[in-house]
């Protein structure tokens, strides 16, 4: 736990304090910020109050009075719930603005961990509760320079493997050798292993209507041959197999033949333009030193798809946080599934991946990764697909 950094950020954000609380290991994000062992038993309520200035205060049960011993601050031990409420009143003092793991209207459910009753309790003591969403990002989702370096290394390797995968399809088609979705998936997995990359799940390789299910689960049993006239989507994600490495996550699409169907080229053009509009919006905001929120970027991207008449076929958020996990705990590019009101901050990594899914027919998705560098520059971190890959 970095107390000085927490208090400095609270003062910068003009928040009087950050109130952490837990019961039976509900708040895994709070444990990360505080550096507590999440695996240890916790059967009683505890509160930890970090003021913007001054010493923190710990409220712990008499049954588990050593629970917060690893943290700085004074300790108050309570026995009854009445004593807990009285101790909270005293510890928090006069009316304050307090950050908690809470999201108004549950707009950002990823961080909305504190139960409604506890929020009512704190408000009943006279305090204003605000979301800790951006505070949490700073301590659990912002990627250090070393993480950025590992992400870029993974990008260079994976862009090469992605090109190899499409080339393997081309070689097989030209030679008349059978090539399957599963075979290309396993080729990618083999190359990951050879390049010391790791992933939690194999890549998606799908033809025609298979990727029209955005999370199509490819297995050997569901696999089929890739043949001339097929549309093809490859979605792959991996990271260096070292501690602290950050994922790289991309999707490219192509056509097995020289002349793609007009409908396929049309939806490709739409998602490409939507992706580029989102990237430009982010880069312009940061170049001008303006705040940029996840929901805004989604609106820009989705607006292009909707204007083209495919809004109902863009069935997921525009992008997701990327950290040591493929789907991290930071800001998502989303104003569909949730309204992500978190800011994009220096050190944030995320995907931009609009898609159009024509059920039973075909699908297009283009996915790139962006990183907000620590100097405030919004960077696309790998190769960008500019046109369909034509396999002929």
C-alpha positions in Angstrom: 0.0 0.0 0.0 1.3 3.4 -1.0 -0.3 5.8 1.6 1.3 8.9 0.2 0.2 8.2 -3.3 -3.4 7.5 -2.2 -3.6 10.7 -0.1 -2.0 12.8 -2.9 -4.6 11.5 -5.4 -7.4 12.2 -3.0 -6.3 15.8 -2.6 -5.9 16.1 -6.4 -9.5 14.8 -6.9 -10.8 17.0 -4.0 -12.1 14.0 -2.1 -11.9 14.1 1.7 -11.2 10.4 2.1 -11.4 6.8 0.8 -13.4 4.4 2.9 -12.6 0.8 2.4 -14.8 -2.0 3.8 -15.2 -5.7 3.5 -17.2 -8.7 4.7 -16.2 -12.2 3.7 -13.7 -11.2 1.0 -16.1 -9.3 -1.2 -13.9 -6.4 -2.3 -11.0 -8.0 -4.2 -10.1 -4.6 -5.7 -9.8 -3.0 -2.3 -7.4 -5.8 -1.2 -5.2 -5.1 -4.2 -5.0 -1.4 -3.4 -4.2 -2.0 0.2 -1.9 -4.9 -0.4 -3.8 -7.3 1.8 -3.8 -11.1 1.4 -7.1 -11.8 -0.3 -6.8 -15.6 0.5 -6.9 -15.2 4.3 -10.1 -15.9 6.2 -12.4 -12.9 6.8 -15.7 -13.6 8.6 -16.4 -10.2 10.2 -16.8 -6.7 8.9 -13.9 -4.3 8.8 -13.5 -0.7 7.7 -10.4 1.2 6.8 -10.6 5.0 6.4 -7.8 6.8 4.5 -8.3 10.6 4.9 -6.8 13.0 2.4 -4.6 14.3 5.2 -3.7 12.7 8.5 -3.5 9.2 9.9 -5.8 6.3 8.6 -8.2 4.6 11.0 -8.9 0.9 11.3 -12.2 -0.6 12.6 -12.0 -4.3 13.2 -14.1 -6.9 15.0 -13.0 -8.3 18.4 -13.1 -11.7 16.8 -10.6 -10.7 14.1 -8.9 -7.7 15.7 -5.5 -8.3 13.9 -7.1 -8.3 10.4 -5.6 -4.9 9.4 -2.4 -5.0 11.4 -0.3 -4.8 8.2 -1.8 -1.3 7.5 -0.8 2.0 9.0 -3.1 3.9 11.3 -4.9 3.7 14.6 -7.1 0.7 15.5 -10.5 0.7 17.1 -11.9 -2.7 18.1 -15.7 -3.1 18.1 -17.8 -6.0 19.5 -21.5 -5.1 18.8 -23.0 -3.6 15.7 -24.0 -0.6 17.9 -20.3 -0.1 18.7 -19.4 -0.4 15.1 -21.8 2.4 14.1 -20.6 4.6 16.9 -16.9 4.0 15.9 -17.7 4.8 12.3 -19.4 8.1 13.3 -16.4 9.1 15.4 -13.7 8.0 12.9 -15.3 9.8 10.0 -16.2 13.0 11.9 -18.2 15.8 10.4 -19.7 15.8 6.9 -17.3 14.7 4.3 -17.1 13.5 0.7 -16.0 9.9 0.8 -15.0 7.6 -2.1 -16.2 4.0 -1.9 -16.3 1.0 -4.2 -19.7 2.2 -5.5 -21.1 3.3 -8.9 -24.2 5.5 -9.1 -27.0 3.5 -10.8 -24.6 0.6 -11.1 -23.3 2.2 -14.3 -19.9 0.6 -13.8 -20.7 -2.8 -12.2 -17.1 -3.9 -12.3 -16.3 -1.7 -9.3 -19.8 -1.5 -7.7 -19.0 -3.8 -4.8 -20.2 -2.1 -1.6 -23.8 -3.1 -0.7 -26.6 -0.7 -0.7 -27.1 -1.0 3.1 -23.6 0.1 3.8 -24.0 3.1 1.5 -27.2 3.9 3.4 -25.3 3.7 6.7 -22.5 6.1 5.6 -25.0 8.5 4.1 -27.0 8.3 7.3 -24.0 9.5 9.2 -24.1 12.7 7.1 -21.6 12.0 4.5 -21.6 12.2 0.7 -20.5 9.0 -1.1 -18.8 9.2 -4.5 -17.4 6.5 -6.8 -13.9 5.4 -6.3 -13.8 4.2 -9.9 -10.9 6.4 -11.2 -9.0 6.0 -7.9 -9.1 2.3 -8.3 -7.9 2.5 -11.9 -4.8 4.3 -10.8 -3.8 1.6 -8.4 -5.1 -1.6 -10.0 -5.2 -1.0 -13.8 -2.6 1.6 -14.7 0.3 -0.2 -16.3 3.9 0.8 -15.5 6.6 1.3 -18.2 7.8 -2.3 -17.9 4.3 -3.6 -18.6 4.0 -1.3 -21.6 7.3 -2.8 -22.9 6.0 -6.4 -22.5 2.8 -5.5 -24.3 4.8 -4.1 -27.3 7.0 -7.1 -27.4 4.0 -9.4 -27.5 2.5 -7.2 -30.2 5.5 -7.6 -32.5 5.5 -11.4 -32.0 1.8 -11.9 -32.4 1.5 -9.7 -35.5 4.1 -12.0 -37.1 2.2 -15.1 -36.0 -1.1 -13.7 -37.2 0.5 -13.1 -40.7 1.8 -16.7 -40.6 -1.7 -18.0 -39.9 -3.2 -16.3 -42.9 -0.3 -17.4 -45.0 -0.8 -21.0 -43.9 -4.3 -20.9 -45.2 -3.1 -19.5 -48.5 -0.4 -22.2 -48.9 -2.9 -24.9 -48.2 -5.6 -23.5 -50.6 -3.1 -23.1 -53.4 -1.6 -26.6 -52.9 -5.0 -28.3 -52.6 -4.3 -29.4 -49.0 -7.1 -29.5 -46.5 -6.9 -26.8 -43.9 -9.4 -26.5 -41.0 -10.4 -23.8 -38.5 -9.1 -26.0 -35.7 -5.9 -26.7 -37.6 -5.1 -23.0 -37.8 -6.1 -22.5 -34.2 -3.6 -25.2 -33.1 -0.9 -23.8 -35.4 -1.3 -20.4 -33.6 -1.1 -22.2 -30.2 2.0 -24.1 -31.2 3.6 -20.8 -32.3 2.7 -19.2 -29.0 4.5 -21.9 -27.2 7.6 -21.6 -29.4 7.7 -17.9 -28.8 7.2 -18.2 -25.1 3.7 -16.6 -25.1 0.9 -17.7 -22.8 -2.9 -17.4 -23.0 -5.8 -18.4 -20.9 -7.8 -19.7 -23.9 -7.1 -20.7 -27.5 -7.8 -18.2 -30.3 -11.0 -18.0 -32.3 -10.7 -19.0 -35.9 -14.0 -19.1 -37.8 -15.4 -19.0 -41.3 -18.7 -17.6 -42.6 -21.4 -17.7 -40.0 -19.3 -19.2 -37.2 -17.9 -15.8 -36.0 -21.4 -14.3 -36.3 -21.6 -15.6 -32.7 -19.1 -13.1 -31.2 -17.8 -15.7 -28.7 -18.0 -18.8 -30.9 -16.2 -21.6 -29.1 -14.1 -23.5 -31.6 -13.5 -27.2 -30.8 -12.2 -30.1 -32.9 -15.7 -31.4 -33.1 -17.2 -28.1 -34.4 -14.3 -27.4 -36.8 -14.8 -27.5 -40.5 -12.5 -27.1 -43.6 -11.6 -23.6 -44.8 -12.3 -23.4 -48.5 -12.5 -21.0 -51.4 -15.3 -18.5 -51.1 -15.2 -18.5 -47.3 -15.0 -15.4 -45.2 -12.4 -15.8 -42.3 -12.0 -14.2 -38.9 -9.0 -14.8 -36.6 -9.2 -13.4 -33.0 -6.1 -14.0 -30.9 -4.8 -12.9 -27.5 -1.6 -13.7 -25.5 1.2 -12.2 -23.5 4.8 -12.9 -22.7 5.2 -15.8 -20.3 6.9 -13.7 -17.6 5.6 -12.1 -14.4 3.8 -8.7 -14.9 3.4 -9.2 -18.7 0.5 -7.4 -20.3 -1.8 -9.0 -23.0 -2.1 -8.1 -26.6 -5.5 -8.8 -28.2 -6.3 -8.5 -31.9 -8.8 -9.5 -34.6 -8.2 -9.6 -38.3 -10.5 -10.8 -41.2 -10.1 -12.0 -44.7 -11.6 -13.7 -47.7 -10.5 -16.9 -49.4 -10.5 -15.6 -53.0 -9.7 -12.6 -55.1 -13.1 -10.8 -55.0 -15.0 -10.6 -51.7 -18.8 -10.5 -51.8 -20.0 -6.8 -51.9 -21.9 -7.3 -48.7 -18.8 -8.5 -46.9 -16.7 -5.6 -48.2 -19.4 -3.2 -47.2 -19.5 -4.3 -43.6 -15.7 -4.4 -43.5 -15.5 -0.8 -44.6 -18.0 0.3 -42.0 -16.2 -1.3 -39.1 -12.8 -0.1 -40.3 -14.1 3.5 -40.5 -15.8 3.1 -37.0 -12.5 1.9 -35.5 -10.6 4.7 -37.1 -13.1 7.3 -35.9 -12.7 6.0 -32.3 -8.9 6.1 -32.5 -8.9 9.7 -33.9 -11.3 10.8 -31.1 -9.1 9.4 -28.4 -5.9 10.9 -29.9 -7.5 14.3 -30.4 -8.8 14.4 -26.8 -5.4 13.7 -25.4 -3.6 16.0 -27.8 -5.8 18.8 -26.5 -5.4 17.8 -22.9 -9.1 17.1 -22.5 -10.7 14.3 -20.4 -11.8 11.3 -22.3 -14.3 8.8 -21.0 -15.0 5.2 -22.0 -18.6 5.8 -22.9 -17.8 8.7 -25.2 -15.4 6.6 -27.3 -18.1 3.9 -27.6 -20.6 6.5 -28.8 -18.2 7.8 -31.5 -17.5 4.3 -32.8 -21.0 3.0 -32.6 -22.3 6.1 -34.3 -20.5 5.3 -37.5 -21.9 1.7 -37.5 -25.4 3.0 -36.7 -25.4 5.6 -39.4 -24.5 2.9 -41.9 -27.6 1.0 -40.9 -25.9 -1.8 -38.9 -26.5 -0.6 -35.3 -28.5 -3.6 -34.3 -25.8 -5.9 -35.6 -23.1 -4.4 -33.5 -24.0 -6.4 -30.4 -21.2 -5.7 -27.9 -19.2 -2.8 -26.4 -16.5 -1.2 -28.5 -13.6 -2.3 -26.3 -12.3 -3.6 -23.0 -9.5 -2.9 -20.5 -6.3 -4.8 -21.0 -3.9 -5.6 -18.2 -2.1 -8.7 -17.1 -5.6 -10.2 -17.8 -7.1 -10.0 -21.3 -10.2 -8.3 -19.8 -8.8 -6.1 -17.1 -10.4 -4.0 -14.3 -9.9 -0.6 -15.9 -12.1 1.5 -18.1 -13.9 -0.2 -20.9 -15.0 1.4 -24.1 -18.7 1.0 -23.4 -21.9 2.8 -23.6 -24.0 -0.2 -24.5 -23.7 -3.0 -22.0 -22.8 -0.5 -19.3 -22.2 3.3 -19.2 -18.5 3.4 -18.4 -18.0 6.8 -16.8 -14.3 6.2 -16.0 -11.6 8.3 -17.6 -8.9 7.0 -19.9 -5.8 7.7 -17.9 -2.1 7.6 -18.7 -1.1 4.0 -18.3 -4.4 2.6 -19.5 -4.4 -0.1 -22.2 -7.6 -1.1 -24.0 -9.0 -2.5 -27.2 -11.0 -0.9 -30.0 -13.0 -3.6 -31.7 -16.2 -2.8 -33.6 -18.0 -5.6 -35.3 -21.0 -6.4 -37.5 -22.6 -9.8 -37.0 -25.0 -11.0 -39.7 -26.5 -14.1 -38.0 -26.4 -17.2 -40.1 -24.3 -15.5 -42.8 -21.0 -13.7 -42.0 -19.3 -11.4 -39.5 -16.6 -8.8 -39.5 -14.6 -7.5 -36.5 -11.4 -5.4 -36.5 -9.6 -5.2 -33.2 -6.6 -3.1 -32.3 -5.0 -2.1 -29.0 -4.4 1.4 -27.7 -2.1 2.5 -24.8 -2.2 5.9 -23.2 1.5 6.4 -22.7 2.7 8.0 -19.5 3.6 11.2 -21.5 -0.1 11.5 -22.4 0.2 10.3 -26.0 -2.5 7.9 -27.2 -0.8 5.2 -29.2 -2.0 2.3 -31.3 0.4 -0.4 -30.2 0.5 -2.9 -33.1 -0.2 -3.3 -36.8 -3.5 -2.0 -38.1 -5.5 -3.8 -40.7 -6.3 -1.4 -43.5 -8.0 -3.8 -46.0 -9.3 -7.3 -46.1 -6.7 -10.1 -46.3 -7.3 -11.7 -49.7 -6.3 -15.3 -49.8 -5.9 -16.3 -53.4 
